[in-house]
């Protein structure tokens, strides 16, 4: 109510610039989450006179920035498309900056981090669907056989890749801050649309499609692993813990990948049985 009265009674001589500034500030304020949570235990810190959490004793700075200076959190101001790619670039090239911004912010917006994660996954899946369709179509002379191989391949890829990404990008961490860092660290998956054409070029040049696809996947996963380890080091603040995390993470990914591929193959087999009837 106060913000609306302020805009409505703004003096005319202030000009359009003031009104525009206040309007943008209103949008920013509307995007702020309601909670100011403790980074360690999640206790609501709003209204406290002391700078120590009464639940766990963790120190906090009540004068710190309300939200992290991450482009994705300002998408209603600068636009979703621009905010998305600026955040991807931030994770790719300055992961420690994003990690510090998020970790030091007293307020957290978990739904925003979750939406960013889902956007990245949707983009990767969409790219995989297009590339799989192009590679599969035309391998058979009859239309019915082409549809059979297309649907089987698409379902196998979507289920395998979708299950893998949904699990690995949402591994439960110790607190909401680490979980949000995990969501933002998957930004290298946004490179799939860039690396996808290399697989198609390999097919056009009669090269090894399997080698090109494997190389593209390794590049994306390696970048993702590196950003994830770097960002979590900001939280862990221990070289040994970071080293252990860097070793265990790909091992966990490997087990999840095997389980995801088995699920995809099972779904693909069901699709094949459907076509055989």
C-alpha positions as CSV (number, residue, x, y, z in Angstrom):
1,X,0.0,0.0,0.0
2,X,2.8,2.4,0.9
3,X,4.5,1.9,-2.4
4,X,1.3,2.5,-4.4
5,X,0.6,5.8,-2.5
6,X,4.2,6.9,-3.1
7,X,3.9,6.4,-6.9
8,X,0.4,7.9,-7.1
9,X,1.4,11.1,-5.2
10,X,4.8,11.6,-6.8
11,X,5.4,15.2,-7.6
12,X,5.0,16.1,-11.3
13,X,8.3,17.9,-11.5
14,X,10.1,14.8,-10.4
15,X,9.7,13.6,-14.0
16,X,9.1,10.3,-15.6
17,X,12.6,9.0,-14.5
18,X,11.5,9.0,-10.8
19,X,8.3,7.2,-11.6
20,X,10.1,4.6,-13.7
21,X,12.7,4.1,-10.9
22,X,10.1,3.5,-8.3
23,X,8.1,1.2,-10.5
24,X,11.3,-0.9,-11.1
25,X,11.9,-0.9,-7.4
26,X,8.4,-2.1,-6.7
27,X,9.0,-5.0,-9.1
28,X,12.2,-5.9,-7.3
29,X,10.5,-5.7,-3.9
30,X,7.7,-7.9,-5.1
31,X,10.2,-10.6,-6.2
32,X,11.8,-10.7,-2.7
33,X,11.0,-13.9,-0.7
34,X,9.2,-13.3,2.5
35,X,11.7,-15.2,4.7
36,X,15.1,-14.1,6.1
37,X,16.4,-17.5,7.0
38,X,19.5,-18.6,8.9
39,X,22.0,-20.2,6.6
40,X,22.7,-23.0,9.1
41,X,19.3,-24.1,10.5
42,X,16.7,-22.2,8.5
43,X,15.3,-20.2,11.4
44,X,13.3,-17.1,10.5
45,X,15.5,-14.2,11.4
46,X,13.0,-11.4,10.7
47,X,12.5,-8.8,13.4
48,X,15.5,-9.9,15.5
49,X,17.5,-7.2,17.3
50,X,20.5,-9.4,17.8
51,X,22.9,-10.5,15.0
52,X,23.0,-14.1,16.2
53,X,20.5,-16.8,15.4
54,X,18.6,-17.8,18.6
55,X,18.1,-21.4,17.3
56,X,21.7,-22.4,16.5
57,X,23.9,-19.4,17.4
58,X,25.0,-18.7,13.8
59,X,26.1,-15.1,13.2
60,X,24.4,-13.1,10.5
61,X,24.5,-9.5,9.1
62,X,21.1,-7.9,9.2
63,X,22.4,-5.0,7.0
64,X,23.6,-7.3,4.2
65,X,21.9,-7.3,0.8
66,X,18.4,-8.7,1.0
67,X,18.8,-11.0,-2.0
68,X,21.8,-12.2,-4.0
69,X,22.9,-10.1,-7.0
70,X,22.1,-12.8,-9.4
71,X,20.6,-11.9,-12.8
72,X,18.0,-14.7,-12.6
73,X,16.5,-13.0,-9.5
74,X,16.0,-9.8,-11.5
75,X,14.3,-11.5,-14.5
76,X,11.1,-9.5,-14.0
77,X,13.1,-6.3,-14.5
78,X,15.6,-7.2,-17.2
79,X,13.6,-10.0,-18.9
80,X,13.7,-13.8,-18.5
81,X,15.7,-14.5,-21.6
82,X,18.5,-12.0,-20.7
83,X,18.5,-13.0,-17.0
84,X,18.8,-16.6,-17.9
85,X,21.8,-16.3,-20.2
86,X,23.5,-13.8,-17.9
87,X,23.2,-16.3,-15.0
88,X,24.5,-19.1,-17.2
89,X,27.5,-17.0,-18.1
90,X,28.0,-16.1,-14.5
91,X,28.1,-19.8,-13.5
92,X,30.3,-20.8,-16.4
93,X,33.0,-18.2,-16.0
94,X,32.7,-16.8,-12.5
95,X,31.2,-19.6,-10.3
96,X,32.8,-18.3,-7.1
97,X,31.1,-14.9,-7.6
98,X,27.7,-16.5,-7.8
99,X,28.4,-18.8,-4.9
100,X,29.5,-15.9,-2.7
101,X,26.5,-13.8,-3.7
102,X,24.1,-16.6,-2.9
103,X,25.8,-17.8,0.3
104,X,26.2,-14.4,1.8
105,X,22.6,-13.3,1.1
106,X,20.4,-13.5,4.2
107,X,17.3,-14.1,2.1
108,X,16.9,-17.0,-0.1
109,X,14.5,-17.7,-3.0
110,X,14.4,-21.5,-3.4
111,X,11.5,-21.4,-6.0
112,X,13.6,-19.2,-8.2
113,X,16.6,-21.6,-8.1
114,X,14.3,-24.5,-8.8
115,X,12.8,-22.7,-11.8
116,X,16.3,-22.0,-13.1
117,X,17.1,-25.7,-12.7
118,X,13.9,-26.8,-14.5
119,X,14.6,-24.3,-17.4
120,X,18.1,-25.7,-17.9
121,X,16.8,-29.3,-17.9
122,X,14.0,-28.5,-20.3
123,X,16.5,-26.9,-22.7
124,X,18.8,-29.9,-22.5
125,X,15.9,-32.3,-23.1
126,X,14.5,-30.3,-26.0
127,X,18.0,-30.3,-27.6
128,X,18.3,-34.1,-27.1
129,X,14.9,-34.7,-28.6
130,X,15.7,-32.7,-31.8
131,X,19.1,-34.3,-32.3
132,X,17.8,-37.8,-31.7
133,X,14.9,-37.2,-34.1
134,X,17.3,-35.9,-36.9
135,X,19.7,-38.8,-36.4
136,X,16.9,-41.5,-36.3
137,X,14.7,-40.3,-39.1
138,X,15.5,-41.8,-42.5
139,X,17.1,-44.9,-41.3
140,X,14.3,-47.1,-42.6
141,X,12.5,-47.1,-45.9
142,X,8.9,-47.6,-44.7
143,X,7.1,-44.9,-42.8
144,X,5.8,-47.3,-40.1
145,X,9.2,-48.6,-39.4
146,X,10.6,-45.0,-39.2
147,X,7.9,-44.1,-36.7
148,X,8.7,-47.2,-34.7
149,X,12.4,-46.4,-34.4
150,X,11.8,-42.7,-33.8
151,X,9.4,-43.2,-30.9
152,X,11.5,-45.9,-29.4
153,X,14.7,-43.8,-29.6
154,X,13.0,-40.6,-28.4
155,X,11.4,-42.3,-25.3
156,X,14.6,-44.0,-24.4
157,X,16.6,-40.8,-24.6
158,X,14.1,-38.7,-22.8
159,X,13.6,-41.1,-20.0
160,X,17.3,-41.8,-19.5
161,X,18.5,-38.2,-19.8
162,X,15.5,-36.8,-17.9
163,X,15.8,-39.2,-15.0
164,X,19.6,-38.6,-14.8
165,X,19.2,-34.8,-14.8
166,X,16.3,-34.6,-12.4
167,X,18.1,-36.6,-9.8
168,X,21.7,-35.2,-10.1
169,X,20.6,-31.6,-10.2
170,X,18.5,-32.0,-7.0
171,X,20.7,-34.0,-4.7
172,X,19.6,-33.1,-1.2
173,X,22.2,-31.0,0.6
174,X,22.7,-30.0,4.2
175,X,20.5,-26.8,4.0
176,X,18.5,-24.7,1.5
177,X,21.5,-22.6,0.6
178,X,23.6,-25.5,-0.6
179,X,20.6,-27.0,-2.4
180,X,20.1,-23.7,-4.3
181,X,23.8,-23.7,-5.2
182,X,23.3,-27.2,-6.5
183,X,20.5,-26.0,-8.7
184,X,22.5,-23.0,-10.1
185,X,25.6,-25.1,-10.7
186,X,23.9,-27.1,-13.4
187,X,24.0,-24.1,-15.8
188,X,26.7,-25.7,-18.0
189,X,23.9,-28.0,-19.2
190,X,22.7,-25.0,-21.2
191,X,25.6,-25.7,-23.6
192,X,23.7,-28.6,-25.1
193,X,22.1,-26.5,-27.8
194,X,25.6,-25.3,-28.7
195,X,27.2,-28.8,-28.8
196,X,24.3,-30.5,-30.4
197,X,25.1,-29.2,-33.9
198,X,28.6,-30.8,-33.7
199,X,26.9,-34.2,-33.5
200,X,24.9,-33.4,-36.6
201,X,28.0,-32.1,-38.4
202,X,29.7,-35.4,-37.6
203,X,26.9,-37.3,-39.3
204,X,27.0,-35.1,-42.3
205,X,30.8,-35.6,-42.7
206,X,30.3,-39.4,-42.2
207,X,32.3,-39.3,-39.0
208,X,31.8,-41.2,-35.8
209,X,28.5,-40.0,-34.3
210,X,29.1,-42.0,-31.1
211,X,32.5,-40.3,-30.6
212,X,31.1,-36.8,-31.3
213,X,28.1,-37.4,-28.9
214,X,30.4,-38.8,-26.2
215,X,32.8,-35.9,-26.6
216,X,30.0,-33.3,-26.3
217,X,28.5,-35.0,-23.2
218,X,32.0,-35.2,-21.6
219,X,32.6,-31.5,-22.1
220,X,29.3,-30.5,-20.6
221,X,29.6,-32.9,-17.6
222,X,33.2,-31.9,-16.9
223,X,32.3,-28.2,-16.9
224,X,29.3,-28.9,-14.7
225,X,31.5,-31.0,-12.3
226,X,34.1,-28.2,-12.1
227,X,31.6,-25.5,-11.4
228,X,29.8,-27.6,-8.8
229,X,33.0,-28.4,-7.0
230,X,34.1,-24.7,-7.1
231,X,30.8,-23.4,-5.8
232,X,30.5,-26.0,-3.0
233,X,34.1,-25.1,-1.9
234,X,32.7,-21.6,-1.0
235,X,30.3,-23.4,1.3
236,X,32.5,-26.2,2.7
237,X,35.6,-24.0,3.1
238,X,37.8,-27.0,3.5
239,X,40.3,-28.4,1.0
240,X,39.9,-32.0,2.2
241,X,36.1,-31.8,2.1
242,X,36.2,-30.3,-1.3
243,X,38.6,-32.9,-2.6
244,X,36.4,-35.7,-1.2
245,X,33.3,-34.1,-2.8
246,X,35.1,-33.8,-6.1
247,X,35.9,-37.6,-6.0
248,X,32.5,-38.8,-4.8
249,X,30.4,-36.7,-7.1
250,X,31.3,-38.4,-10.4
251,X,31.0,-41.8,-8.8
252,X,27.5,-40.9,-7.7
253,X,26.7,-39.6,-11.1
254,X,27.9,-42.8,-12.6
255,X,25.5,-44.9,-10.5
256,X,22.7,-42.6,-11.3
257,X,23.5,-42.7,-15.0
258,X,23.4,-46.6,-15.0
259,X,20.1,-46.6,-13.3
260,X,18.7,-43.9,-15.6
261,X,19.8,-45.8,-18.7
262,X,18.2,-49.0,-17.4
263,X,15.0,-47.1,-16.9
264,X,15.2,-45.6,-20.4
265,X,15.9,-49.0,-22.0
266,X,13.0,-50.5,-20.1
267,X,10.6,-47.8,-21.4
268,X,12.0,-48.2,-24.9
269,X,11.4,-51.9,-24.8
270,X,7.8,-51.3,-23.8
271,X,7.4,-49.0,-26.8
272,X,8.9,-51.7,-29.0
273,X,6.4,-54.2,-27.7
274,X,3.6,-51.7,-28.3
275,X,4.6,-51.4,-32.0
276,X,5.0,-55.2,-32.3
277,X,1.4,-55.8,-31.4
